[in-house]
Amino acid sequence: MTYIAPVSTDLLLSEAQKETLYIKLVEQLNKDFTLANELLDFSVDITPIDLKLGLREKIYILIQHRFAEYLNLLYIIDVSEREIKALDGSDIMELSEQVAFLILKREWQKVWFRNKY
């Protein structure tokens, strides 16, 4: 079975639910944010829309006010530097949404591989 990355946050979250790995995805997010010393404590029963909005808001705050911590978080989660550099940073809200997707995509990849292998 080959891993194919979802192309949007909504597709990723629905795939996580379909594969019954949504709770694992939330746990992985919480774990990696804790490793980066960032307070993020999503409940495992958080709705996908609240997860998406909460993550975007957290990223927005980090970019705006705590950039070094934001970079540390990306490093700990292991988000592709190439993908981050390819983003357009002119609109911070849009950037936050795109970065949140890249974070979810990387976390989903970890959860998916752990489940399959």
Secondary structure in CASP SS format (residue, H / E / C, confidence):
PFRMAT SS
TARGET T0000
AUTHOR 0000-0000-0000
METHOD secondary structure of the structure
MODEL  1
M C 1.00
T C 1.00
Y C 1.00
I C 1.00
A C 1.00
P C 1.00
V C 1.00
S C 1.00
T H 1.00
D H 1.00
L H 1.00
L H 1.00
L H 1.00
S H 1.00
E H 1.00
A H 1.00
Q H 1.00
K H 1.00
E C 1.00
T C 1.00
L C 1.00
Y H 1.00
I H 1.00
K H 1.00
L H 1.00
V H 1.00
E H 1.00
Q H 1.00
L H 1.00
N H 1.00
K H 1.00
D H 1.00
F H 1.00
T H 1.00
L H 1.00
A C 1.00
N C 1.00
E C 1.00
L C 1.00
L C 1.00
D C 1.00
F C 1.00
S C 1.00
V C 1.00
D C 1.00
I C 1.00
T C 1.00
P H 1.00
I H 1.00
D H 1.00
L H 1.00
K H 1.00
L H 1.00
G H 1.00
L H 1.00
R H 1.00
E H 1.00
K H 1.00
I H 1.00
Y H 1.00
I H 1.00
L H 1.00
I H 1.00
Q H 1.00
H H 1.00
R C 1.00
F H 1.00
A H 1.00
E H 1.00
Y H 1.00
L H 1.00
N H 1.00
L H 1.00
L H 1.00
Y H 1.00
I H 1.00
I H 1.00
D C 1.00
V C 1.00
S C 1.00
E H 1.00
R H 1.00
E H 1.00
I H 1.00
K H 1.00
A C 1.00
L C 1.00
D C 1.00
G C 1.00
S C 1.00
D C 1.00
I H 1.00
M H 1.00
E H 1.00
L H 1.00
S H 1.00
E H 1.00
Q H 1.00
V H 1.00
A H 1.00
F H 1.00
L H 1.00
I H 1.00
L H 1.00
K H 1.00
R H 1.00
E H 1.00
W H 1.00
Q H 1.00
K H 1.00
V H 1.00
W H 1.00
F H 1.00
R H 1.00
N H 1.00
K H 1.00
Y C 1.00
END
